[in-house]
Amino acid sequence: MLFVRKHDILIDTPPEAVFDYVCNPHSWPEWLAASHKIEGPNEPLKLGQTFREEWQIRRGMIELRWTVIESTRPSVWACKADTDFMGPIVIRYTFAGEDGRTRYTRELTNPNRPSEPTVEQLERMDEEALIGLGNIKKLVERRFVAPYVSPYPC
């Protein structure tokens, strides 16, 4: 079954600052409780780049191998991992500028999910997503200094 879950938050920084932070997978363990270790380039990743993530789920620690499938700074970024337990997982981030702020949206898609999630699973996903978005907002706003200058070569 096709499964999509989308969450967003308004962050008081320009899109470039949010993009540079969340599109560098090395930031993920700072804001995402399930993410434990990242191996790959320590920068916002571009189309075709890959990275490895150690991810904690109820079944234990698993390894995800991600490939960036879309990257247009500062508006959109997506990556995909193929899994045995869930089929492909696609994460897509969008960044919409709103008067110097950013509407950051995180969309999780399982195009071939083997079964529908339970109500408990949906509640847990939503709770973890909202905590993650809140963490991103707090961390990016704390690090932001106007005017924003990317520490990465574009």
C-alpha positions as CSV (number, residue, x, y, z in Angstrom):
1,M,0.0,0.0,0.0
2,L,1.1,3.6,-0.6
3,F,1.7,5.3,2.7
4,V,2.5,9.1,3.1
5,R,2.9,11.1,6.3
6,K,3.7,14.8,6.1
7,H,4.6,17.3,8.9
8,D,5.7,21.0,8.8
9,I,6.9,23.8,11.0
10,L,7.7,27.5,10.6
11,I,11.3,28.3,11.3
12,D,12.6,31.9,11.9
13,T,15.5,31.6,9.4
14,P,15.9,31.8,5.7
15,P,15.5,28.5,3.7
16,E,19.2,28.3,3.0
17,A,20.0,27.9,6.7
18,V,17.4,25.2,7.2
19,F,18.4,23.4,4.0
20,D,22.1,23.4,4.9
21,Y,21.3,21.9,8.3
22,V,18.8,19.2,7.6
23,C,20.3,18.1,4.2
24,N,23.5,17.2,5.9
25,P,22.6,13.8,7.3
26,H,25.3,14.2,10.0
27,S,22.8,16.6,11.7
28,W,20.1,13.9,11.9
29,P,21.2,12.3,15.2
30,E,21.0,15.8,16.8
31,W,17.3,16.1,16.1
32,L,16.0,12.6,15.2
33,A,15.9,10.1,18.1
34,A,15.9,7.0,15.8
35,S,19.1,8.1,14.0
36,H,22.3,7.0,15.7
37,K,25.2,7.1,13.4
38,I,25.9,8.5,9.9
39,E,28.6,7.5,7.5
40,G,29.2,9.7,4.4
41,P,30.1,13.2,3.5
42,N,29.6,15.8,6.3
43,E,27.9,18.5,4.2
44,P,24.5,19.0,2.5
45,L,24.3,16.2,0.0
46,K,23.8,16.6,-3.7
47,L,21.9,14.5,-6.2
48,G,23.4,11.0,-6.5
49,Q,25.4,11.1,-3.3
50,T,25.0,8.3,-0.8
51,F,25.2,7.8,3.0
52,R,24.7,5.0,5.6
53,E,22.6,5.5,8.7
54,E,22.2,3.3,11.8
55,W,18.6,3.6,12.8
56,Q,16.9,2.3,16.0
57,I,13.5,0.8,15.7
58,R,11.5,-1.5,18.0
59,R,13.1,-4.5,16.3
60,G,16.6,-3.2,17.1
61,M,19.3,-1.4,15.2
62,I,19.1,-1.6,11.4
63,E,21.3,-0.1,8.7
64,L,19.8,2.1,6.0
65,R,21.7,2.9,2.8
66,W,20.4,6.2,1.4
67,T,20.8,7.8,-2.0
68,V,19.9,11.4,-2.7
69,I,17.3,11.4,-5.5
70,E,16.5,15.2,-5.6
71,S,18.5,18.2,-4.5
72,T,17.7,21.8,-5.5
73,R,19.1,24.2,-2.9
74,P,17.3,25.8,-1.1
75,S,13.8,24.5,-2.1
76,V,13.7,20.7,-2.2
77,W,15.8,17.7,-1.2
78,A,14.9,14.0,-1.1
79,C,16.6,10.6,-0.4
80,K,15.6,7.0,-0.8
81,A,16.5,3.8,1.0
82,D,15.4,0.3,0.0
83,T,14.6,-2.0,2.9
84,D,13.6,-5.6,3.3
85,F,11.1,-4.9,6.1
86,M,9.2,-1.9,4.7
87,G,10.1,-1.7,1.0
88,P,11.4,1.6,-0.2
89,I,11.4,4.6,2.1
90,V,11.5,8.1,0.6
91,I,12.1,11.2,2.7
92,R,11.4,14.5,1.0
93,Y,12.1,18.0,2.5
94,T,10.7,21.2,1.1
95,F,11.6,24.7,2.1
96,A,9.3,27.6,1.3
97,G,10.4,31.1,2.2
98,E,7.8,33.2,4.1
99,D,9.0,36.8,4.9
100,G,12.5,35.8,5.9
101,R,11.3,32.6,7.6
102,T,11.0,29.0,6.3
103,R,8.0,26.7,6.1
104,Y,9.9,23.4,6.4
105,T,8.0,20.3,5.4
106,R,9.1,16.7,6.0
107,E,7.3,14.0,4.0
108,L,7.8,10.3,4.6
109,T,6.6,7.9,1.9
110,N,6.5,4.2,1.7
111,P,5.4,3.5,-1.9
112,N,5.0,-0.3,-1.3
113,R,4.4,-0.6,2.5
114,P,3.4,-4.2,3.2
115,S,0.6,-3.3,5.6
116,E,-1.3,-0.4,6.9
117,P,0.1,1.1,10.1
118,T,-1.8,0.7,13.3
119,V,-3.3,3.7,15.2
120,E,-0.5,3.3,17.8
121,Q,2.2,3.3,15.1
122,L,0.7,6.5,13.5
123,E,0.5,8.2,16.9
124,R,4.2,7.3,17.6
125,M,5.3,8.5,14.1
126,D,3.5,11.8,14.5
127,E,4.9,12.3,18.0
128,E,8.4,11.6,16.9
129,A,8.0,13.8,13.8
130,L,6.8,16.8,15.9
131,I,9.6,16.3,18.4
132,G,12.1,16.2,15.5
133,L,10.7,19.4,13.9
134,G,10.8,21.2,17.2
135,N,14.4,20.2,17.6
136,I,15.3,21.4,14.1
137,K,13.6,24.7,14.8
138,K,15.4,25.2,18.1
139,L,18.8,24.2,16.7
140,V,18.7,26.1,13.5
141,E,17.3,29.3,15.1
142,R,20.0,29.1,17.8
143,R,22.8,28.8,15.2
144,F,21.4,31.4,12.7
145,V,23.2,34.7,12.5
146,A,21.8,37.3,9.9
147,P,22.8,37.6,7.2
148,Y,23.1,33.9,6.5
149,V,26.3,32.8,4.8
150,S,26.6,29.1,4.0
151,P,29.6,27.3,5.5
152,Y,29.5,25.0,2.5
153,P,30.6,25.8,-1.1
154,C,27.4,25.8,-3.3
